[in-house]
Amino acid sequence: MGKSLKSKNRSQLIAFVLLNAIGLGVLLEGFNQVLSLLDSVTKGNVAILGKLVALPAALALVIGILSWAVPKSWKEMLVFWRIHNCLPSSRAFTQIALHDPRVDRPRLAEQYGQLPSEPAQQTALWYSLYRKNAEEVGVEDAHCAYLRYREMTALIGSVMAAFLAASVLIHPPIRTIAVGAFAIVAEYLLVLLAARHAANHFVANVLAIESAAGPRTPL
C-alpha cells in the first residue's frame, strides 16, 4: 500500500509552519536577527545546526498530535463556516453537480435512482461513489489537496496563538502586533478559499468520473 494522504502532506505542512515562524520571527525580532542566525548556521555553529536539524522532527510530531487531537468536525467548521452539514458532499447532487458540466446527472439517476436532496443522504450516496473511484488520479489529487489545506487552516489557529504569546513576552509595538495579526488573518482566508475549492473539486471529480464510467451493477 502506498503512503497515506496525511503522510504525503506532512512535508508541506512542516514547510508551512516553518515559513510562518520565519516570517513572524522577522516581524517581531527584526531582519538583522534572522540574518545573524543564518550567518551562525553558515559558519557551522554546531549548537544552532543541531537545533535546526531537530526542528523538522519536532514540528512533524507537533503537527501529527494536532492533526489527531483537533476533531475533524472543528476543522471543517473552520473551513466552511457551518455547524451542520459542513462538507460539500451534503450538497453534491443539489448544487455541485448542477454547476459542473462534466457531471451527467440523468446518467447517475438511471444508475442509482432518484438522486437524493437531503444532506445526509447526499453524503451517503456520494461516499459510496467515492469508495469506488478513490484511486482515480483526479480524485486522489483533489482529496490530498483538500486535506492539506484543511490542516493548514486548522494550524493557523496555533500560529496566531503562538504569535500572541510571543508578543506578550517580547513587547513589540502595537503596530507590529496589528500587522502580524492582519497577515495571519489574511493567510487564513487565503488557505480557507484553497480548502473550499479543493473540496468542491474533490466532490465534483467523483461525480464526473462515476457518471462517465458507463453502466455498473446498481448499489
VMD Tcl script that draws the C-alpha trace (Angstrom):
set ca {
  {0.00 0.00 0.00}
  {1.30 3.47 -0.84}
  {1.78 6.35 1.51}
  {-1.34 7.71 3.17}
  {-2.58 11.13 2.12}
  {-1.61 12.53 5.53}
  {1.94 11.25 5.06}
  {2.12 12.81 1.60}
  {1.12 16.18 3.04}
  {3.45 16.15 6.05}
  {6.46 17.81 4.42}
  {4.33 20.64 3.05}
  {2.71 21.19 6.45}
  {6.16 21.37 8.08}
  {7.26 23.90 5.45}
  {4.07 25.89 6.07}
  {4.76 26.14 9.82}
  {8.44 26.97 9.26}
  {7.63 29.77 6.82}
  {5.15 31.22 9.28}
  {7.69 31.01 12.09}
  {10.38 32.72 9.99}
  {8.01 35.44 8.79}
  {6.69 36.23 12.25}
  {10.23 35.99 13.66}
  {11.37 38.67 11.22}
  {8.39 40.81 12.18}
  {8.98 40.50 15.94}
  {12.78 40.36 16.14}
  {13.83 42.17 13.01}
  {15.53 41.12 9.81}
  {19.03 41.59 11.26}
  {18.41 38.98 13.95}
  {17.34 36.46 11.33}
  {20.41 37.27 9.24}
  {22.58 36.79 12.31}
  {21.04 33.36 12.86}
  {21.65 32.41 9.23}
  {25.23 33.66 9.48}
  {25.80 31.42 12.52}
  {24.44 28.47 10.58}
  {26.69 29.11 7.57}
  {29.71 29.33 9.86}
  {28.94 25.93 11.29}
  {27.63 26.79 14.75}
  {27.10 23.26 15.99}
  {24.50 24.15 18.62}
  {22.32 26.03 16.16}
  {22.77 23.39 13.48}
  {21.66 20.73 15.94}
  {18.53 22.70 16.78}
  {17.72 23.22 13.13}
  {18.15 19.53 12.38}
  {15.87 18.63 15.29}
  {13.26 21.27 14.43}
  {11.59 19.46 11.48}
  {11.28 16.29 13.54}
  {9.75 18.23 16.43}
  {7.37 20.01 14.07}
  {6.34 16.71 12.49}
  {5.49 15.41 15.97}
  {3.52 18.54 16.91}
  {1.66 18.57 13.60}
  {0.82 14.90 13.99}
  {-0.53 15.44 17.50}
  {-2.59 18.48 16.47}
  {-3.90 16.63 13.43}
  {-5.38 13.87 15.61}
  {-6.20 16.00 18.68}
  {-8.39 18.53 16.89}
  {-11.74 16.95 15.92}
  {-12.35 16.72 12.19}
  {-15.69 18.48 12.63}
  {-13.93 21.52 14.12}
  {-11.56 21.72 11.17}
  {-14.49 21.51 8.77}
  {-16.30 24.31 10.62}
  {-13.16 26.47 10.29}
  {-13.15 25.85 6.55}
  {-16.85 26.01 5.66}
  {-18.25 28.21 8.46}
  {-21.13 25.80 9.02}
  {-22.14 23.94 12.18}
  {-24.10 21.17 10.47}
  {-23.61 19.51 7.08}
  {-20.26 21.20 6.57}
  {-18.92 19.01 3.81}
  {-19.71 19.79 0.15}
  {-20.79 16.15 -0.23}
  {-24.00 17.13 1.56}
  {-24.72 19.36 -1.45}
  {-23.19 17.05 -4.05}
  {-26.31 16.47 -6.17}
  {-28.35 19.61 -5.47}
  {-25.58 22.16 -6.05}
  {-22.18 20.90 -7.16}
  {-23.47 18.51 -9.83}
  {-25.67 21.27 -11.25}
  {-22.74 23.62 -11.76}
  {-20.24 21.17 -13.24}
  {-20.86 20.39 -16.93}
  {-18.79 17.20 -16.64}
  {-21.42 15.57 -14.40}
  {-24.15 13.68 -16.24}
  {-26.99 13.77 -13.70}
  {-29.51 11.81 -15.85}
  {-26.98 9.02 -16.22}
  {-26.41 8.92 -12.46}
  {-30.18 8.85 -11.92}
  {-30.53 5.92 -14.33}
  {-27.94 4.01 -12.36}
  {-28.89 4.92 -8.77}
  {-32.49 6.04 -8.98}
  {-33.81 9.42 -7.94}
  {-30.88 11.45 -6.69}
  {-31.25 12.46 -3.02}
  {-31.86 16.00 -1.84}
  {-31.42 15.53 1.92}
  {-27.85 16.44 3.03}
  {-27.18 13.20 4.91}
  {-28.48 11.06 2.04}
  {-26.40 13.02 -0.46}
  {-23.28 12.42 1.60}
  {-24.06 8.71 1.95}
  {-24.55 8.18 -1.79}
  {-21.58 10.36 -2.72}
  {-19.33 8.48 -0.30}
  {-20.30 5.14 -1.83}
  {-19.33 6.54 -5.22}
  {-16.08 7.88 -3.81}
  {-15.13 4.46 -2.46}
  {-15.38 3.03 -5.97}
  {-13.29 5.80 -7.51}
  {-10.86 6.63 -4.70}
  {-7.80 5.53 -6.67}
  {-8.55 7.68 -9.70}
  {-5.78 10.27 -10.09}
  {-8.11 13.27 -10.24}
  {-9.98 12.12 -7.13}
  {-6.86 11.35 -5.12}
  {-5.16 14.63 -6.07}
  {-8.19 16.71 -5.08}
  {-8.64 14.74 -1.85}
  {-4.98 15.22 -0.95}
  {-5.21 18.96 -1.67}
  {-8.33 19.31 0.45}
  {-6.76 17.53 3.42}
  {-3.60 19.64 3.08}
  {-5.39 22.98 3.07}
  {-7.83 21.88 5.76}
  {-4.90 21.05 8.04}
  {-3.25 24.38 7.22}
  {-6.47 26.18 8.10}
  {-6.51 24.46 11.49}
  {-2.80 25.13 12.07}
  {-3.25 28.86 11.54}
  {-5.10 28.99 14.87}
  {-1.96 27.65 16.55}
  {0.17 30.14 14.62}
  {-1.98 33.02 15.88}
  {-1.80 31.76 19.47}
  {2.00 31.41 19.26}
  {2.32 34.90 17.77}
  {0.23 36.50 20.51}
  {2.14 34.61 23.22}
  {5.46 35.74 21.73}
  {4.15 39.30 21.55}
  {3.41 39.23 25.30}
  {6.99 38.13 26.01}
  {8.76 40.42 23.52}
  {6.54 43.52 23.88}
  {6.72 44.76 20.27}
  {4.98 47.99 19.20}
  {1.19 47.78 18.85}
  {1.59 48.44 15.14}
  {3.78 45.34 14.81}
  {1.18 43.21 16.58}
  {-1.56 44.61 14.34}
  {0.45 43.90 11.18}
  {1.19 40.34 12.30}
  {-2.41 39.63 13.25}
  {-3.66 41.06 9.94}
  {-1.17 38.91 7.99}
  {-2.29 35.77 9.82}
  {-5.98 36.52 9.23}
  {-5.29 37.21 5.53}
  {-3.39 33.93 5.31}
  {-6.30 32.12 6.97}
  {-8.76 33.49 4.42}
  {-6.47 32.54 1.52}
  {-5.92 28.98 2.76}
  {-9.63 28.68 3.57}
  {-10.53 29.51 -0.04}
  {-7.99 26.95 -1.27}
  {-9.51 24.30 1.01}
  {-13.06 25.09 -0.15}
  {-12.13 24.96 -3.83}
  {-10.21 21.71 -3.37}
  {-13.18 20.17 -1.51}
  {-15.60 21.17 -4.26}
  {-13.28 19.73 -6.92}
  {-12.96 16.54 -4.86}
  {-16.73 16.07 -4.78}
  {-17.22 17.07 -8.43}
  {-14.42 14.82 -9.70}
  {-16.01 11.76 -8.09}
  {-19.38 12.54 -9.69}
  {-17.86 13.33 -13.08}
  {-15.81 10.13 -13.21}
  {-18.70 7.99 -12.00}
  {-21.18 9.47 -14.48}
  {-18.73 8.82 -17.33}
  {-17.90 5.26 -16.26}
  {-20.79 3.57 -18.01}
  {-23.33 1.09 -16.61}
  {-22.37 -0.75 -13.44}
  {-24.11 -3.05 -11.07}
  {-26.55 -0.91 -9.03}
  {-25.84 -0.33 -5.35}
}
mol new
graphics top color blue
foreach p $ca { graphics top sphere $p radius 0.5 }
foreach p [lrange $ca 0 end-1] q [lrange $ca 1 end] { graphics top cylinder $p $q radius 0.2 }
display resetview
